[in-house]
Amino acid sequence: AKGGDLPPRRECAPAWRAQLMALMPQIDLVLTIGGYAQAWHMGTTRATSLTDTVRNWRAVWDAPASPKVLPLP
């Protein structure tokens, strides 16, 4: 992996991630820490690099999404 962001194990997301998030509709804020979390929670709305996504946090924050997403390095 580049930098300190290790990839999640391949079996984790299909096994429980979407189901767990669906069980918690009360979540109002998601802190996306690192590129893999940003890819999962932001999809195509993220910038081409982690740095650019974090730099543009205001645009991400102002987007009409629920829950709110705050990208962090």
PDB file of N, H, CA, C and O in Angstrom:
ATOM      1  N   ALA A   1       0.842  -1.185   0.000  1.00  0.00           N
ATOM      2  CA  ALA A   1       0.000   0.000   0.000  1.00  0.00           C
ATOM      3  C   ALA A   1       0.882   1.242   0.000  1.00  0.00           C
ATOM      4  O   ALA A   1       1.967   1.239   0.582  1.00  0.00           O
ATOM      5  N   LYS A   2       0.420   2.292  -0.647  1.00  0.00           N
ATOM      6  H   LYS A   2      -0.461   2.295  -1.119  1.00  0.00           H
ATOM      7  CA  LYS A   2       1.142   3.563  -0.647  1.00  0.00           C
ATOM      8  C   LYS A   2       0.857   4.282   0.663  1.00  0.00           C
ATOM      9  O   LYS A   2      -0.272   4.265   1.151  1.00  0.00           O
ATOM     10  N   GLY A   3       1.860   4.902   1.222  1.00  0.00           N
ATOM     11  H   GLY A   3       2.778   4.915   0.825  1.00  0.00           H
ATOM     12  CA  GLY A   3       1.666   5.631   2.465  1.00  0.00           C
ATOM     13  C   GLY A   3       1.334   4.695   3.611  1.00  0.00           C
ATOM     14  O   GLY A   3       1.767   3.543   3.620  1.00  0.00           O
ATOM     15  N   GLY A   4       0.578   5.177   4.568  1.00  0.00           N
ATOM     16  H   GLY A   4       0.227   6.113   4.561  1.00  0.00           H
ATOM     17  CA  GLY A   4       0.235   4.377   5.729  1.00  0.00           C
ATOM     18  C   GLY A   4      -1.161   3.802   5.686  1.00  0.00           C
ATOM     19  O   GLY A   4      -1.620   3.218   6.668  1.00  0.00           O
ATOM     20  N   ASP A   5      -1.836   3.955   4.583  1.00  0.00           N
ATOM     21  H   ASP A   5      -1.463   4.430   3.785  1.00  0.00           H
ATOM     22  CA  ASP A   5      -3.223   3.513   4.461  1.00  0.00           C
ATOM     23  C   ASP A   5      -3.256   2.082   3.940  1.00  0.00           C
ATOM     24  O   ASP A   5      -3.134   1.854   2.736  1.00  0.00           O
ATOM     25  N   LEU A   6      -3.420   1.119   4.841  1.00  0.00           N
ATOM     26  H   LEU A   6      -3.519   1.304   5.818  1.00  0.00           H
ATOM     27  CA  LEU A   6      -3.469  -0.278   4.427  1.00  0.00           C
ATOM     28  C   LEU A   6      -4.854  -0.611   3.880  1.00  0.00           C
ATOM     29  O   LEU A   6      -5.855  -0.105   4.386  1.00  0.00           O
ATOM     30  N   PRO A   7      -4.921  -1.449   2.861  1.00  0.00           N
ATOM     31  CA  PRO A   7      -6.228  -1.800   2.306  1.00  0.00           C
ATOM     32  C   PRO A   7      -7.007  -2.675   3.278  1.00  0.00           C
ATOM     33  O   PRO A   7      -6.415  -3.466   4.011  1.00  0.00           O
ATOM     34  N   PRO A   8      -8.321  -2.540   3.291  1.00  0.00           N
ATOM     35  CA  PRO A   8      -9.126  -3.426   4.137  1.00  0.00           C
ATOM     36  C   PRO A   8      -9.092  -4.845   3.577  1.00  0.00           C
ATOM     37  O   PRO A   8      -8.827  -5.045   2.392  1.00  0.00           O
ATOM     38  N   ARG A   9      -9.356  -5.802   4.415  1.00  0.00           N
ATOM     39  H   ARG A   9      -9.571  -5.639   5.378  1.00  0.00           H
ATOM     40  CA  ARG A   9      -9.406  -7.188   3.946  1.00  0.00           C
ATOM     41  C   ARG A   9     -10.563  -7.338   2.972  1.00  0.00           C
ATOM     42  O   ARG A   9     -11.640  -6.784   3.191  1.00  0.00           O
ATOM     43  N   ARG A  10     -10.343  -8.081   1.906  1.00  0.00           N
ATOM     44  H   ARG A  10      -9.468  -8.531   1.729  1.00  0.00           H
ATOM     45  CA  ARG A  10     -11.326  -8.201   0.822  1.00  0.00           C
ATOM     46  C   ARG A  10     -12.669  -8.757   1.278  1.00  0.00           C
ATOM     47  O   ARG A  10     -13.705  -8.382   0.730  1.00  0.00           O
ATOM     48  N   GLU A  11     -12.671  -9.634   2.260  1.00  0.00           N
ATOM     49  H   GLU A  11     -11.829  -9.939   2.705  1.00  0.00           H
ATOM     50  CA  GLU A  11     -13.924 -10.264   2.676  1.00  0.00           C
ATOM     51  C   GLU A  11     -14.754  -9.397   3.618  1.00  0.00           C
ATOM     52  O   GLU A  11     -15.923  -9.703   3.856  1.00  0.00           O
ATOM     53  N   CYS A  12     -14.186  -8.333   4.156  1.00  0.00           N
ATOM     54  H   CYS A  12     -13.237  -8.084   3.963  1.00  0.00           H
ATOM     55  CA  CYS A  12     -14.892  -7.541   5.170  1.00  0.00           C
ATOM     56  C   CYS A  12     -16.092  -6.775   4.623  1.00  0.00           C
ATOM     57  O   CYS A  12     -17.206  -6.943   5.119  1.00  0.00           O
ATOM     58  N   ALA A  13     -15.886  -5.951   3.625  1.00  0.00           N
ATOM     59  H   ALA A  13     -14.981  -5.814   3.222  1.00  0.00           H
ATOM     60  CA  ALA A  13     -16.990  -5.123   3.120  1.00  0.00           C
ATOM     61  C   ALA A  13     -18.174  -5.954   2.641  1.00  0.00           C
ATOM     62  O   ALA A  13     -19.303  -5.655   3.030  1.00  0.00           O
ATOM     63  N   PRO A  14     -17.977  -6.981   1.819  1.00  0.00           N
ATOM     64  CA  PRO A  14     -19.136  -7.765   1.386  1.00  0.00           C
ATOM     65  C   PRO A  14     -19.829  -8.492   2.539  1.00  0.00           C
ATOM     66  O   PRO A  14     -21.036  -8.726   2.489  1.00  0.00           O
ATOM     67  N   ALA A  15     -19.076  -8.847   3.567  1.00  0.00           N
ATOM     68  H   ALA A  15     -18.095  -8.658   3.608  1.00  0.00           H
ATOM     69  CA  ALA A  15     -19.641  -9.632   4.662  1.00  0.00           C
ATOM     70  C   ALA A  15     -20.499  -8.807   5.616  1.00  0.00           C
ATOM     71  O   ALA A  15     -21.501  -9.310   6.124  1.00  0.00           O
ATOM     72  N   TRP A  16     -20.131  -7.550   5.872  1.00  0.00           N
ATOM     73  H   TRP A  16     -19.317  -7.141   5.460  1.00  0.00           H
ATOM     74  CA  TRP A  16     -20.868  -6.841   6.915  1.00  0.00           C
ATOM     75  C   TRP A  16     -21.004  -5.336   6.762  1.00  0.00           C
ATOM     76  O   TRP A  16     -21.865  -4.748   7.416  1.00  0.00           O
ATOM     77  N   ARG A  17     -20.215  -4.695   5.946  1.00  0.00           N
ATOM     78  H   ARG A  17     -19.516  -5.174   5.415  1.00  0.00           H
ATOM     79  CA  ARG A  17     -20.176  -3.231   5.959  1.00  0.00           C
ATOM     80  C   ARG A  17     -21.510  -2.581   5.586  1.00  0.00           C
ATOM     81  O   ARG A  17     -22.022  -1.763   6.350  1.00  0.00           O
ATOM     82  N   ALA A  18     -22.074  -2.920   4.450  1.00  0.00           N
ATOM     83  H   ALA A  18     -21.658  -3.584   3.830  1.00  0.00           H
ATOM     84  CA  ALA A  18     -23.333  -2.299   4.020  1.00  0.00           C
ATOM     85  C   ALA A  18     -24.470  -2.628   4.987  1.00  0.00           C
ATOM     86  O   ALA A  18     -25.298  -1.770   5.293  1.00  0.00           O
ATOM     87  N   GLN A  19     -24.507  -3.874   5.467  1.00  0.00           N
ATOM     88  H   GLN A  19     -23.834  -4.571   5.219  1.00  0.00           H
ATOM     89  CA  GLN A  19     -25.559  -4.271   6.402  1.00  0.00           C
ATOM     90  C   GLN A  19     -25.449  -3.504   7.718  1.00  0.00           C
ATOM     91  O   GLN A  19     -26.461  -3.093   8.286  1.00  0.00           O
ATOM     92  N   LEU A  20     -24.238  -3.315   8.196  1.00  0.00           N
ATOM     93  H   LEU A  20     -23.416  -3.649   7.734  1.00  0.00           H
ATOM     94  CA  LEU A  20     -24.034  -2.578   9.441  1.00  0.00           C
ATOM     95  C   LEU A  20     -24.438  -1.117   9.291  1.00  0.00           C
ATOM     96  O   LEU A  20     -25.108  -0.563  10.162  1.00  0.00           O
ATOM     97  N   MET A  21     -24.035  -0.496   8.198  1.00  0.00           N
ATOM     98  H   MET A  21     -23.490  -0.946   7.490  1.00  0.00           H
ATOM     99  CA  MET A  21     -24.412   0.901   7.971  1.00  0.00           C
ATOM    100  C   MET A  21     -25.932   1.045   7.853  1.00  0.00           C
ATOM    101  O   MET A  21     -26.491   2.039   8.315  1.00  0.00           O
ATOM    102  N   ALA A  22     -26.600   0.077   7.247  1.00  0.00           N
ATOM    103  H   ALA A  22     -26.145  -0.730   6.871  1.00  0.00           H
ATOM    104  CA  ALA A  22     -28.056   0.123   7.101  1.00  0.00           C
ATOM    105  C   ALA A  22     -28.759   0.024   8.453  1.00  0.00           C
ATOM    106  O   ALA A  22     -29.870   0.530   8.608  1.00  0.00           O
ATOM    107  N   LEU A  23     -28.133  -0.613   9.422  1.00  0.00           N
ATOM    108  H   LEU A  23     -27.229  -1.024   9.297  1.00  0.00           H
ATOM    109  CA  LEU A  23     -28.715  -0.751  10.757  1.00  0.00           C
ATOM    110  C   LEU A  23     -28.558   0.508  11.608  1.00  0.00           C
ATOM    111  O   LEU A  23     -29.105   0.588  12.708  1.00  0.00           O
ATOM    112  N   MET A  24     -27.810   1.490  11.100  1.00  0.00           N
ATOM    113  H   MET A  24     -27.366   1.425  10.207  1.00  0.00           H
ATOM    114  CA  MET A  24     -27.555   2.707  11.874  1.00  0.00           C
ATOM    115  C   MET A  24     -27.988   3.956  11.102  1.00  0.00           C
ATOM    116  O   MET A  24     -27.144   4.793  10.778  1.00  0.00           O
ATOM    117  N   PRO A  25     -29.277   4.101  10.801  1.00  0.00           N
ATOM    118  CA  PRO A  25     -29.722   5.262  10.026  1.00  0.00           C
ATOM    119  C   PRO A  25     -29.592   6.581  10.789  1.00  0.00           C
ATOM    120  O   PRO A  25     -29.686   7.652  10.189  1.00  0.00           O
ATOM    121  N   GLN A  26     -29.380   6.514  12.095  1.00  0.00           N
ATOM    122  H   GLN A  26     -29.305   5.644  12.582  1.00  0.00           H
ATOM    123  CA  GLN A  26     -29.271   7.727  12.906  1.00  0.00           C
ATOM    124  C   GLN A  26     -27.916   8.406  12.766  1.00  0.00           C
ATOM    125  O   GLN A  26     -27.730   9.503  13.293  1.00  0.00           O
ATOM    126  N   ILE A  27     -26.972   7.795  12.078  1.00  0.00           N
ATOM    127  H   ILE A  27     -27.122   6.904  11.650  1.00  0.00           H
ATOM    128  CA  ILE A  27     -25.647   8.403  11.914  1.00  0.00           C
ATOM    129  C   ILE A  27     -25.775   9.673  11.082  1.00  0.00           C
ATOM    130  O   ILE A  27     -26.295   9.648   9.967  1.00  0.00           O
ATOM    131  N   ASP A  28     -25.295  10.782  11.635  1.00  0.00           N
ATOM    132  H   ASP A  28     -24.872  10.803  12.541  1.00  0.00           H
ATOM    133  CA  ASP A  28     -25.365  12.078  10.956  1.00  0.00           C
ATOM    134  C   ASP A  28     -24.033  12.508  10.356  1.00  0.00           C
ATOM    135  O   ASP A  28     -23.996  13.384   9.493  1.00  0.00           O
ATOM    136  N   LEU A  29     -22.936  11.895  10.808  1.00  0.00           N
ATOM    137  H   LEU A  29     -22.967  11.183  11.510  1.00  0.00           H
ATOM    138  CA  LEU A  29     -21.607  12.302  10.367  1.00  0.00           C
ATOM    139  C   LEU A  29     -20.724  11.077  10.190  1.00  0.00           C
ATOM    140  O   LEU A  29     -20.667  10.206  11.058  1.00  0.00           O
ATOM    141  N   VAL A  30     -20.039  11.024   9.056  1.00  0.00           N
ATOM    142  H   VAL A  30     -20.086  11.732   8.352  1.00  0.00           H
ATOM    143  CA  VAL A  30     -19.061   9.964   8.797  1.00  0.00           C
ATOM    144  C   VAL A  30     -17.713  10.632   8.562  1.00  0.00           C
ATOM    145  O   VAL A  30     -17.566  11.442   7.647  1.00  0.00           O
ATOM    146  N   LEU A  31     -16.730  10.292   9.390  1.00  0.00           N
ATOM    147  H   LEU A  31     -16.849   9.634  10.134  1.00  0.00           H
ATOM    148  CA  LEU A  31     -15.368  10.773   9.205  1.00  0.00           C
ATOM    149  C   LEU A  31     -14.649   9.750   8.337  1.00  0.00           C
ATOM    150  O   LEU A  31     -14.415   8.621   8.767  1.00  0.00           O
ATOM    151  N   THR A  32     -14.302  10.141   7.127  1.00  0.00           N
ATOM    152  H   THR A  32     -14.493  11.058   6.777  1.00  0.00           H
ATOM    153  CA  THR A  32     -13.608   9.222   6.227  1.00  0.00           C
ATOM    154  C   THR A  32     -12.111   9.449   6.373  1.00  0.00           C
ATOM    155  O   THR A  32     -11.564  10.429   5.868  1.00  0.00           O
ATOM    156  N   ILE A  33     -11.464   8.531   7.068  1.00  0.00           N
ATOM    157  H   ILE A  33     -11.908   7.735   7.478  1.00  0.00           H
ATOM    158  CA  ILE A  33     -10.039   8.655   7.360  1.00  0.00           C
ATOM    159  C   ILE A  33      -9.269   7.764   6.395  1.00  0.00           C
ATOM    160  O   ILE A  33      -9.268   6.540   6.526  1.00  0.00           O
ATOM    161  N   GLY A  34      -8.614   8.394   5.425  1.00  0.00           N
ATOM    162  H   GLY A  34      -8.615   9.388   5.319  1.00  0.00           H
ATOM    163  CA  GLY A  34      -7.826   7.664   4.451  1.00  0.00           C
ATOM    164  C   GLY A  34      -8.553   7.427   3.140  1.00  0.00           C
ATOM    165  O   GLY A  34      -9.769   7.591   3.039  1.00  0.00           O
ATOM    166  N   GLY A  35      -7.784   7.042   2.154  1.00  0.00           N
ATOM    167  H   GLY A  35      -6.796   6.910   2.237  1.00  0.00           H
ATOM    168  CA  GLY A  35      -8.292   6.875   0.799  1.00  0.00           C
ATOM    169  C   GLY A  35      -9.309   5.766   0.638  1.00  0.00           C
ATOM    170  O   GLY A  35     -10.267   5.916  -0.120  1.00  0.00           O
ATOM    171  N   TYR A  36      -9.121   4.651   1.337  1.00  0.00           N
ATOM    172  H   TYR A  36      -8.343   4.529   1.953  1.00  0.00           H
ATOM    173  CA  TYR A  36     -10.059   3.542   1.187  1.00  0.00           C
ATOM    174  C   TYR A  36     -11.430   3.899   1.757  1.00  0.00           C
ATOM    175  O   TYR A  36     -12.454   3.563   1.162  1.00  0.00           O
ATOM    176  N   ALA A  37     -11.455   4.574   2.896  1.00  0.00           N
ATOM    177  H   ALA A  37     -10.623   4.847   3.379  1.00  0.00           H
ATOM    178  CA  ALA A  37     -12.730   5.006   3.474  1.00  0.00           C
ATOM    179  C   ALA A  37     -13.406   6.036   2.575  1.00  0.00           C
ATOM    180  O   ALA A  37     -14.624   6.008   2.401  1.00  0.00           O
ATOM    181  N   GLN A  38     -12.620   6.940   2.006  1.00  0.00           N
ATOM    182  H   GLN A  38     -11.630   6.963   2.148  1.00  0.00           H
ATOM    183  CA  GLN A  38     -13.191   7.930   1.093  1.00  0.00           C
ATOM    184  C   GLN A  38     -13.765   7.257  -0.141  1.00  0.00           C
ATOM    185  O   GLN A  38     -14.836   7.641  -0.610  1.00  0.00           O
ATOM    186  N   ALA A  39     -13.077   6.271  -0.669  1.00  0.00           N
ATOM    187  H   ALA A  39     -12.207   5.959  -0.288  1.00  0.00           H
ATOM    188  CA  ALA A  39     -13.575   5.561  -1.852  1.00  0.00           C
ATOM    189  C   ALA A  39     -14.905   4.885  -1.554  1.00  0.00           C
ATOM    190  O   ALA A  39     -15.813   4.911  -2.385  1.00  0.00           O
ATOM    191  N   TRP A  40     -15.027   4.288  -0.391  1.00  0.00           N
ATOM    192  H   TRP A  40     -14.289   4.267   0.283  1.00  0.00           H
ATOM    193  CA  TRP A  40     -16.260   3.571  -0.040  1.00  0.00           C
ATOM    194  C   TRP A  40     -17.423   4.537   0.184  1.00  0.00           C
ATOM    195  O   TRP A  40     -18.502   4.348  -0.377  1.00  0.00           O
ATOM    196  N   HIS A  41     -17.209   5.557   0.991  1.00  0.00           N
ATOM    197  H   HIS A  41     -16.331   5.710   1.446  1.00  0.00           H
ATOM    198  CA  HIS A  41     -18.303   6.441   1.397  1.00  0.00           C
ATOM    199  C   HIS A  41     -18.586   7.561   0.411  1.00  0.00           C
ATOM    200  O   HIS A  41     -19.703   8.078   0.383  1.00  0.00           O
ATOM    201  N   MET A  42     -17.605   7.953  -0.401  1.00  0.00           N
ATOM    202  H   MET A  42     -16.698   7.533  -0.378  1.00  0.00           H
ATOM    203  CA  MET A  42     -17.785   9.093  -1.291  1.00  0.00           C
ATOM    204  C   MET A  42     -17.909   8.695  -2.754  1.00  0.00           C
ATOM    205  O   MET A  42     -18.447   9.452  -3.562  1.00  0.00           O
ATOM    206  N   GLY A  43     -17.417   7.519  -3.097  1.00  0.00           N
ATOM    207  H   GLY A  43     -16.979   6.904  -2.440  1.00  0.00           H
ATOM    208  CA  GLY A  43     -17.523   7.054  -4.475  1.00  0.00           C
ATOM    209  C   GLY A  43     -16.918   8.028  -5.470  1.00  0.00           C
ATOM    210  O   GLY A  43     -15.783   8.471  -5.300  1.00  0.00           O
ATOM    211  N   THR A  44     -17.668   8.358  -6.499  1.00  0.00           N
ATOM    212  H   THR A  44     -18.591   7.997  -6.637  1.00  0.00           H
ATOM    213  CA  THR A  44     -17.158   9.224  -7.565  1.00  0.00           C
ATOM    214  C   THR A  44     -17.152  10.703  -7.195  1.00  0.00           C
ATOM    215  O   THR A  44     -16.663  11.522  -7.973  1.00  0.00           O
ATOM    216  N   THR A  45     -17.679  11.063  -6.035  1.00  0.00           N
ATOM    217  H   THR A  45     -18.076  10.398  -5.403  1.00  0.00           H
ATOM    218  CA  THR A  45     -17.676  12.470  -5.636  1.00  0.00           C
ATOM    219  C   THR A  45     -16.333  12.911  -5.062  1.00  0.00           C
ATOM    220  O   THR A  45     -16.113  14.103  -4.851  1.00  0.00           O
ATOM    221  N   ARG A  46     -15.442  11.971  -4.811  1.00  0.00           N
ATOM    222  H   ARG A  46     -15.620  11.002  -4.983  1.00  0.00           H
ATOM    223  CA  ARG A  46     -14.132  12.352  -4.273  1.00  0.00           C
ATOM    224  C   ARG A  46     -13.224  12.816  -5.403  1.00  0.00           C
ATOM    225  O   ARG A  46     -13.468  12.523  -6.574  1.00  0.00           O
ATOM    226  N   ALA A  47     -12.184  13.536  -5.039  1.00  0.00           N
ATOM    227  H   ALA A  47     -11.986  13.774  -4.088  1.00  0.00           H
ATOM    228  CA  ALA A  47     -11.210  14.022  -6.024  1.00  0.00           C
ATOM    229  C   ALA A  47     -10.283  12.879  -6.432  1.00  0.00           C
ATOM    230  O   ALA A  47     -10.391  11.766  -5.917  1.00  0.00           O
ATOM    231  N   THR A  48      -9.382  13.163  -7.352  1.00  0.00           N
ATOM    232  H   THR A  48      -9.295  14.068  -7.771  1.00  0.00           H
ATOM    233  CA  THR A  48      -8.486  12.120  -7.844  1.00  0.00           C
ATOM    234  C   THR A  48      -7.408  11.727  -6.846  1.00  0.00           C
ATOM    235  O   THR A  48      -6.792  10.670  -6.985  1.00  0.00           O
ATOM    236  N   SER A  49      -7.174  12.561  -5.844  1.00  0.00           N
ATOM    237  H   SER A  49      -7.674  13.420  -5.730  1.00  0.00           H
ATOM    238  CA  SER A  49      -6.188  12.208  -4.814  1.00  0.00           C
ATOM    239  C   SER A  49      -6.770  12.485  -3.434  1.00  0.00           C
ATOM    240  O   SER A  49      -7.684  13.296  -3.279  1.00  0.00           O
ATOM    241  N   LEU A  50      -6.229  11.803  -2.448  1.00  0.00           N
ATOM    242  H   LEU A  50      -5.488  11.145  -2.575  1.00  0.00           H
ATOM    243  CA  LEU A  50      -6.654  12.011  -1.070  1.00  0.00           C
ATOM    244  C   LEU A  50      -6.423  13.461  -0.663  1.00  0.00           C
ATOM    245  O   LEU A  50      -7.281  14.073  -0.027  1.00  0.00           O
ATOM    246  N   THR A  51      -5.274  14.011  -1.026  1.00  0.00           N
ATOM    247  H   THR A  51      -4.576  13.514  -1.543  1.00  0.00           H
ATOM    248  CA  THR A  51      -4.948  15.397  -0.684  1.00  0.00           C
ATOM    249  C   THR A  51      -5.971  16.363  -1.262  1.00  0.00           C
ATOM    250  O   THR A  51      -6.428  17.268  -0.564  1.00  0.00           O
ATOM    251  N   ASP A  52      -6.335  16.186  -2.520  1.00  0.00           N
ATOM    252  H   ASP A  52      -5.964  15.451  -3.087  1.00  0.00           H
ATOM    253  CA  ASP A  52      -7.314  17.081  -3.146  1.00  0.00           C
ATOM    254  C   ASP A  52      -8.695  16.923  -2.522  1.00  0.00           C
ATOM    255  O   ASP A  52      -9.423  17.904  -2.371  1.00  0.00           O
ATOM    256  N   THR A  53      -9.059  15.706  -2.160  1.00  0.00           N
ATOM    257  H   THR A  53      -8.467  14.909  -2.283  1.00  0.00           H
ATOM    258  CA  THR A  53     -10.358  15.490  -1.517  1.00  0.00           C
ATOM    259  C   THR A  53     -10.412  16.209  -0.181  1.00  0.00           C
ATOM    260  O   THR A  53     -11.395  16.883   0.128  1.00  0.00           O
ATOM    261  N   VAL A  54      -9.348  16.067   0.617  1.00  0.00           N
ATOM    262  H   VAL A  54      -8.550  15.519   0.366  1.00  0.00           H
ATOM    263  CA  VAL A  54      -9.303  16.743   1.918  1.00  0.00           C
ATOM    264  C   VAL A  54      -9.266  18.252   1.730  1.00  0.00           C
ATOM    265  O   VAL A  54      -9.914  18.984   2.477  1.00  0.00           O
ATOM    266  N   ARG A  55      -8.521  18.722   0.746  1.00  0.00           N
ATOM    267  H   ARG A  55      -7.995  18.127   0.139  1.00  0.00           H
ATOM    268  CA  ARG A  55      -8.432  20.159   0.469  1.00  0.00           C
ATOM    269  C   ARG A  55      -9.812  20.729   0.117  1.00  0.00           C
ATOM    270  O   ARG A  55     -10.108  21.877   0.449  1.00  0.00           O
ATOM    271  N   ASN A  56     -10.638  19.950  -0.539  1.00  0.00           N
ATOM    272  H   ASN A  56     -10.398  19.017  -0.808  1.00  0.00           H
ATOM    273  CA  ASN A  56     -11.971  20.399  -0.966  1.00  0.00           C
ATOM    274  C   ASN A  56     -13.064  19.991   0.019  1.00  0.00           C
ATOM    275  O   ASN A  56     -14.207  19.771  -0.382  1.00  0.00           O
ATOM    276  N   TRP A  57     -12.728  19.888   1.289  1.00  0.00           N
ATOM    277  H   TRP A  57     -11.799  20.066   1.615  1.00  0.00           H
ATOM    278  CA  TRP A  57     -13.682  19.397   2.271  1.00  0.00           C
ATOM    279  C   TRP A  57     -14.949  20.252   2.352  1.00  0.00           C
ATOM    280  O   TRP A  57     -16.027  19.730   2.635  1.00  0.00           O
ATOM    281  N   ARG A  58     -14.832  21.545   2.109  1.00  0.00           N
ATOM    282  H   ARG A  58     -13.956  21.970   1.879  1.00  0.00           H
ATOM    283  CA  ARG A  58     -16.019  22.411   2.197  1.00  0.00           C
ATOM    284  C   ARG A  58     -17.053  22.042   1.137  1.00  0.00           C
ATOM    285  O   ARG A  58     -18.252  22.030   1.416  1.00  0.00           O
ATOM    286  N   ALA A  59     -16.601  21.744  -0.061  1.00  0.00           N
ATOM    287  H   ALA A  59     -15.627  21.754  -0.287  1.00  0.00           H
ATOM    288  CA  ALA A  59     -17.525  21.337  -1.125  1.00  0.00           C
ATOM    289  C   ALA A  59     -18.183  20.008  -0.773  1.00  0.00           C
ATOM    290  O   ALA A  59     -19.370  19.810  -1.032  1.00  0.00           O
ATOM    291  N   VAL A  60     -17.414  19.103  -0.186  1.00  0.00           N
ATOM    292  H   VAL A  60     -16.449  19.264   0.024  1.00  0.00           H
ATOM    293  CA  VAL A  60     -17.964  17.813   0.241  1.00  0.00           C
ATOM    294  C   VAL A  60     -18.988  18.042   1.348  1.00  0.00           C
ATOM    295  O   VAL A  60     -20.075  17.464   1.327  1.00  0.00           O
ATOM    296  N   TRP A  61     -18.638  18.880   2.306  1.00  0.00           N
ATOM    297  H   TRP A  61     -17.755  19.350   2.323  1.00  0.00           H
ATOM    298  CA  TRP A  61     -19.515  19.153   3.446  1.00  0.00           C
ATOM    299  C   TRP A  61     -20.823  19.807   3.004  1.00  0.00           C
ATOM    300  O   TRP A  61     -21.889  19.496   3.537  1.00  0.00           O
ATOM    301  N   ASP A  62     -20.738  20.714   2.029  1.00  0.00           N
ATOM    302  H   ASP A  62     -19.873  20.966   1.596  1.00  0.00           H
ATOM    303  CA  ASP A  62     -21.922  21.439   1.576  1.00  0.00           C
ATOM    304  C   ASP A  62     -22.816  20.623   0.644  1.00  0.00           C
ATOM    305  O   ASP A  62     -23.929  21.049   0.334  1.00  0.00           O
ATOM    306  N   ALA A  63     -22.355  19.475   0.198  1.00  0.00           N
ATOM    307  H   ALA A  63     -21.451  19.129   0.450  1.00  0.00           H
ATOM    308  CA  ALA A  63     -23.158  18.636  -0.700  1.00  0.00           C
ATOM    309  C   ALA A  63     -24.399  18.138   0.034  1.00  0.00           C
ATOM    310  O   ALA A  63     -24.339  17.832   1.225  1.00  0.00           O
ATOM    311  N   PRO A  64     -25.524  18.056  -0.678  1.00  0.00           N
ATOM    312  CA  PRO A  64     -26.766  17.600  -0.045  1.00  0.00           C
ATOM    313  C   PRO A  64     -26.758  16.082   0.144  1.00  0.00           C
ATOM    314  O   PRO A  64     -27.380  15.350  -0.626  1.00  0.00           O
ATOM    315  N   ALA A  65     -26.060  15.626   1.159  1.00  0.00           N
ATOM    316  H   ALA A  65     -25.556  16.221   1.785  1.00  0.00           H
ATOM    317  CA  ALA A  65     -25.965  14.188   1.411  1.00  0.00           C
ATOM    318  C   ALA A  65     -26.300  13.893   2.865  1.00  0.00           C
ATOM    319  O   ALA A  65     -26.133  14.743   3.740  1.00  0.00           O
ATOM    320  N   SER A  66     -26.765  12.701   3.104  1.00  0.00           N
ATOM    321  H   SER A  66     -26.900  12.010   2.394  1.00  0.00           H
ATOM    322  CA  SER A  66     -27.018  12.256   4.463  1.00  0.00           C
ATOM    323  C   SER A  66     -26.523  10.822   4.578  1.00  0.00           C
ATOM    324  O   SER A  66     -26.959   9.964   3.809  1.00  0.00           O
ATOM    325  N   PRO A  67     -25.651  10.547   5.489  1.00  0.00           N
ATOM    326  CA  PRO A  67     -25.061  11.437   6.472  1.00  0.00           C
ATOM    327  C   PRO A  67     -24.026  12.376   5.852  1.00  0.00           C
ATOM    328  O   PRO A  67     -23.556  12.158   4.735  1.00  0.00           O
ATOM    329  N   LYS A  68     -23.686  13.415   6.595  1.00  0.00           N
ATOM    330  H   LYS A  68     -24.067  13.592   7.502  1.00  0.00           H
ATOM    331  CA  LYS A  68     -22.622  14.322   6.168  1.00  0.00           C
ATOM    332  C   LYS A  68     -21.306  13.558   6.185  1.00  0.00           C
ATOM    333  O   LYS A  68     -21.088  12.702   7.042  1.00  0.00           O
ATOM    334  N   VAL A  69     -20.436  13.869   5.242  1.00  0.00           N
ATOM    335  H   VAL A  69     -20.613  14.564   4.545  1.00  0.00           H
ATOM    336  CA  VAL A  69     -19.135  13.210   5.148  1.00  0.00           C
ATOM    337  C   VAL A  69     -18.047  14.261   5.301  1.00  0.00           C
ATOM    338  O   VAL A  69     -18.082  15.311   4.658  1.00  0.00           O
ATOM    339  N   LEU A  70     -17.081  13.963   6.160  1.00  0.00           N
ATOM    340  H   LEU A  70     -17.052  13.111   6.682  1.00  0.00           H
ATOM    341  CA  LEU A  70     -15.942  14.852   6.351  1.00  0.00           C
ATOM    342  C   LEU A  70     -14.672  14.072   6.024  1.00  0.00           C
ATOM    343  O   LEU A  70     -14.276  13.195   6.791  1.00  0.00           O
ATOM    344  N   PRO A  71     -14.024  14.380   4.889  1.00  0.00           N
ATOM    345  CA  PRO A  71     -12.814  13.650   4.513  1.00  0.00           C
ATOM    346  C   PRO A  71     -11.598  14.116   5.308  1.00  0.00           C
ATOM    347  O   PRO A  71     -11.351  15.313   5.449  1.00  0.00           O
ATOM    348  N   LEU A  72     -10.851  13.153   5.821  1.00  0.00           N
ATOM    349  H   LEU A  72     -11.052  12.180   5.707  1.00  0.00           H
ATOM    350  CA  LEU A  72      -9.633  13.416   6.581  1.00  0.00           C
ATOM    351  C   LEU A  72      -8.491  12.606   5.969  1.00  0.00           C
ATOM    352  O   LEU A  72      -8.734  11.573   5.346  1.00  0.00           O
ATOM    353  N   PRO A  73      -7.246  13.064   6.139  1.00  0.00           N
ATOM    354  CA  PRO A  73      -6.116  12.309   5.552  1.00  0.00           C
ATOM    355  C   PRO A  73      -5.854  11.000   6.288  1.00  0.00           C
ATOM    356  O   PRO A  73      -4.945  10.257   5.920  1.00  0.00           O
TER     357      PRO A  73
END
